[in-house]
Amino acid sequence: MSKIYKAVIPAAGRGVRFLPATKATPKEMLPVVDKPAIEYVVAEAVEAGLTDVLLITGRNKRALEDHFDRNTELEDALRSKNDQEKLKLVQASTDLARIHYVRQGDPQGLGHAVLQAENHVGNEPFAVLLGDDLIDDRDPILPAMIAAQQKYGGSVICLMRVPLDRIHLYGCASVDSVLGDGVIRVADLVEKPSTDEAPSDLAVIGRYILDPAVFGVLHNTPHGKGGEIQLTDALRVLAGMPKESGGGVVGVIFEGRRYDTGDRLSWLQSTVQLALRHPELGEDFGDWLQQFVTDDMPDR
């Protein structure tokens, strides 16, 4: 098995759910406490040994490149003030990983975004991390997914049990068999099914380990739901392909802590949750929040 060290992070979306905040600022650069969301995702990839990171960007995403680039003027200013603490924070994002960029151009869905990574990835398995899902660093899932890919081959998806009345928000997995240690073999996938159509309560969340065979499948995947090229449709094809051709899909069930930043409400909830465990802010923020909820919550 090829060692997995490349990560692809799609970041070309328009962020319309956050307008007007995202009119000129990429959604991925919105702060979650004191770091932009995209930095959490890149740090998670690096912690799992994925040190070669490709960001799939688009128009108005220059701030992403600037964030991970060196800002020599700012660094020099902080050095002149002997502010080593802030200098370390500024340099942290620059030193995280080898980061590359490619533009999606005309965004046509997640499958189309993954296709843009074909030349960079080549003929080896790779990870895909979606920026809307932040995984708590106390509950890493990528190492288990990488291990599953090395053991079973093919592609690996991350699954999480959700209430059936919310399954329509996700791709949903149909289980073929249980392989043990929280790993199942996937028979089929359904993109955002209704409650009645859902084959299980296992929702696909934004972490994947993909066999390079996915590129050939995506080239032949027609536009699906929403008029976009859906990665879920390609995974359905891969699930039915023989192992020798890069086929087969297994799922690793995630039972840890996850923060959803995909819309305004969930972003606010995630910010509060992460702020409460911040080493410098958490205690004071928690005391204030408790008092606010008890004594100062406005009438609605």
C-alpha positions in Angstrom: 0.0 0.0 0.0 1.2 3.5 -0.8 1.9 5.8 2.1 -0.8 8.5 2.4 0.6 11.9 2.9 -1.4 14.2 0.6 -4.6 16.1 1.7 -7.0 17.9 -0.5 -9.2 20.7 1.0 -11.9 22.1 -1.2 -12.3 25.8 -0.5 -13.9 27.3 -3.6 -17.5 27.7 -2.3 -19.1 31.1 -2.3 -20.3 31.0 1.3 -23.7 32.3 0.5 -25.2 31.2 3.9 -22.9 33.8 5.6 -23.7 36.8 3.4 -23.0 39.7 3.7 -20.0 38.7 5.9 -18.6 36.6 3.0 -19.1 39.2 0.3 -15.4 40.1 0.3 -14.0 37.5 2.9 -13.8 33.8 2.2 -16.0 31.7 4.4 -13.0 29.6 5.3 -11.3 32.7 6.8 -14.2 33.5 9.2 -12.7 33.2 12.7 -13.6 30.4 15.1 -12.5 31.9 18.4 -9.0 33.2 17.4 -8.1 31.2 14.3 -9.8 31.0 10.9 -11.7 27.7 10.3 -9.4 26.6 7.5 -6.4 26.6 9.9 -8.1 24.0 12.2 -8.6 21.8 9.2 -5.0 22.1 7.9 -3.7 21.5 11.4 -5.8 18.3 11.7 -4.4 17.0 8.4 -0.8 17.7 9.5 -1.3 16.0 12.8 -2.4 12.8 10.9 0.8 12.9 8.9 -0.7 14.6 5.8 2.0 17.2 5.2 1.3 17.9 1.6 -1.8 20.0 1.4 -3.7 21.2 -1.7 -6.3 23.9 -1.3 -8.9 24.0 -4.1 -9.7 27.7 -4.3 -11.6 30.1 -6.6 -12.3 33.8 -7.1 -12.0 36.1 -4.1 -10.0 33.5 -2.2 -6.6 35.3 -2.1 -6.9 35.7 1.7 -6.4 32.0 2.0 -3.0 32.2 0.3 -2.0 35.3 2.3 -2.9 33.6 5.6 -0.5 30.7 5.0 2.2 32.8 3.4 4.9 34.6 5.3 4.2 38.2 6.3 7.7 39.6 6.7 6.6 43.1 7.5 4.3 42.0 10.3 7.0 39.6 11.6 9.6 42.3 11.6 7.3 44.7 13.5 6.6 42.1 16.1 10.4 41.4 16.5 11.1 45.0 16.9 8.6 45.1 19.8 10.1 41.8 21.2 6.5 40.4 21.1 7.6 36.7 20.8 4.2 35.4 21.7 2.3 37.0 18.8 5.2 36.3 16.5 4.9 32.6 17.2 1.1 32.8 16.5 1.7 34.5 13.2 4.4 32.0 12.1 2.3 29.0 13.1 0.1 29.0 10.0 3.1 29.6 7.7 5.1 26.6 9.1 2.2 24.1 9.2 2.7 22.3 6.0 3.7 22.5 2.3 0.6 24.1 0.9 -0.3 24.3 -2.8 -3.2 25.9 -4.6 -5.3 25.3 -7.7 -8.3 27.2 -8.8 -11.6 25.4 -9.5 -12.7 28.1 -11.9 -16.4 27.2 -12.4 -17.5 25.4 -9.2 -19.7 22.4 -10.1 -19.9 20.5 -6.9 -17.6 18.6 -4.5 -16.9 15.9 -7.1 -15.7 18.6 -9.6 -13.5 20.1 -6.9 -11.9 16.8 -6.2 -11.2 16.4 -9.9 -9.0 19.5 -9.8 -6.6 17.6 -7.6 -5.9 14.9 -10.2 -2.6 16.2 -11.5 -1.3 17.0 -8.1 -2.3 13.7 -6.4 -1.3 11.3 -9.2 -1.7 7.6 -8.8 -1.8 7.3 -5.0 -4.5 7.4 -2.3 -5.2 10.7 -0.7 -7.3 12.4 1.9 -10.1 14.9 1.4 -11.1 17.2 4.3 -14.1 19.5 4.1 -13.8 22.8 5.9 -17.4 22.9 7.3 -16.5 20.0 9.7 -14.0 20.7 12.5 -13.0 17.6 14.4 -12.0 18.0 18.0 -8.2 17.4 18.4 -9.0 15.1 21.3 -10.9 12.7 19.0 -8.8 12.4 15.8 -10.5 10.2 13.1 -8.0 10.5 10.2 -5.5 8.0 11.7 -8.2 5.3 11.9 -9.4 6.0 8.4 -5.8 5.8 7.0 -5.4 2.5 8.8 -8.6 1.2 7.4 -7.5 2.1 3.9 -4.2 0.4 4.4 -6.0 -2.8 5.6 -8.9 -3.0 3.2 -7.8 -0.9 0.2 -10.3 1.1 -1.8 -11.8 4.3 -0.4 -12.8 5.1 3.1 -15.6 7.5 4.3 -16.3 8.9 7.7 -19.7 8.1 9.1 -21.6 9.4 12.1 -24.9 8.4 13.5 -27.5 11.2 13.3 -31.2 11.4 14.2 -33.3 10.3 11.2 -35.1 13.6 11.1 -31.7 15.2 10.1 -30.5 12.6 7.7 -31.8 14.6 4.8 -28.9 17.0 5.4 -26.2 14.4 4.6 -25.2 11.6 2.3 -26.3 8.3 3.9 -24.6 4.9 3.8 -26.2 1.5 3.3 -24.4 -1.2 5.2 -23.2 -4.3 3.5 -21.4 -5.9 6.4 -19.7 -5.1 9.7 -15.9 -5.6 9.6 -15.3 -4.8 13.3 -13.5 -2.1 15.2 -16.0 0.5 14.1 -15.5 -0.3 10.4 -18.3 -1.3 8.0 -18.4 -2.2 4.4 -20.6 0.1 2.4 -23.1 -1.3 -0.1 -24.5 1.9 -1.4 -24.8 5.6 -0.7 -27.8 8.0 -1.1 -27.3 11.8 -1.3 -29.6 13.7 1.2 -32.4 11.1 1.4 -35.8 11.8 2.9 -36.4 10.1 6.3 -38.5 7.4 4.6 -35.8 6.7 1.9 -32.8 6.6 4.3 -31.2 3.1 4.4 -29.6 3.8 7.8 -28.9 6.6 10.4 -25.2 6.7 9.2 -24.4 10.1 7.8 -21.3 10.9 5.7 -19.3 13.7 7.2 -16.5 15.6 5.6 -13.5 13.3 5.8 -12.5 10.9 3.1 -9.6 8.7 2.0 -9.9 8.1 -1.7 -8.3 5.7 -4.1 -7.0 7.4 -7.2 -9.5 5.4 -9.2 -12.0 8.0 -8.1 -10.6 10.4 -10.8 -11.6 8.1 -13.7 -15.0 7.6 -12.2 -15.5 11.4 -11.7 -14.6 12.0 -15.3 -17.7 9.9 -16.2 -20.0 11.1 -13.5 -22.9 13.1 -14.8 -24.3 16.2 -13.0 -26.6 15.0 -10.3 -28.5 16.6 -7.4 -28.4 20.4 -7.6 -26.9 20.2 -11.1 -23.5 19.4 -9.6 -21.0 16.6 -9.9 -21.5 14.8 -6.6 -18.7 12.9 -4.9 -21.4 10.6 -3.4 -22.3 9.5 -6.9 -18.7 8.5 -7.7 -18.4 6.7 -4.4 -21.5 4.6 -5.3 -19.7 3.5 -8.4 -16.5 2.7 -6.5 -18.5 0.7 -4.0 -19.5 -1.7 -6.8 -16.1 -1.9 -8.5 -13.6 -4.8 -7.9 -10.8 -4.3 -5.4 -8.2 -4.8 -8.2 -9.5 -1.7 -10.0 -9.4 0.5 -6.9 -13.0 -0.2 -5.9 -14.6 -1.0 -2.6 -15.7 1.5 0.0 -15.6 1.1 3.8 -16.8 3.4 6.4 -15.3 4.3 9.8 -17.9 5.3 12.4 -16.9 8.4 14.3 -18.2 8.8 17.8 -16.1 11.8 18.9 -16.7 15.5 19.1 -17.3 17.4 15.9 -18.1 21.1 15.3 -20.2 22.1 12.3 -19.5 25.5 10.9 -21.6 25.1 7.8 -24.3 27.8 8.6 -24.6 30.7 10.9 -26.3 28.9 13.8 -23.9 26.0 13.9 -20.9 28.3 13.4 -22.0 30.3 16.5 -22.5 27.1 18.5 -19.1 25.8 17.4 -17.5 29.1 18.4 -19.0 28.9 21.9 -18.0 25.3 22.4 -14.4 25.9 21.3 -14.1 29.1 23.3 -15.1 27.3 26.4 -12.1 25.0 26.2 -9.6 27.7 25.1 -6.6 27.6 27.4 -6.6 31.4 27.9 -10.2 32.4 27.4 -12.2 29.4 28.5 -12.6 30.0 32.2 -13.4 33.6 32.0 -15.7 33.1 29.1 -17.5 30.2 30.8 -18.1 32.3 33.9 -19.5 35.2 31.8 -21.7 32.9 29.8 -23.2 31.2 32.8 -24.0 34.6 34.4 -25.4 35.9 31.1 -27.7 32.9 30.6 -28.8 33.0 34.3 -29.3 36.7 34.7 -29.1 38.7 31.5 -30.7 36.6 28.8 -32.9 39.0 26.8 -36.6 38.3 26.4 -37.4 36.8 23.0 
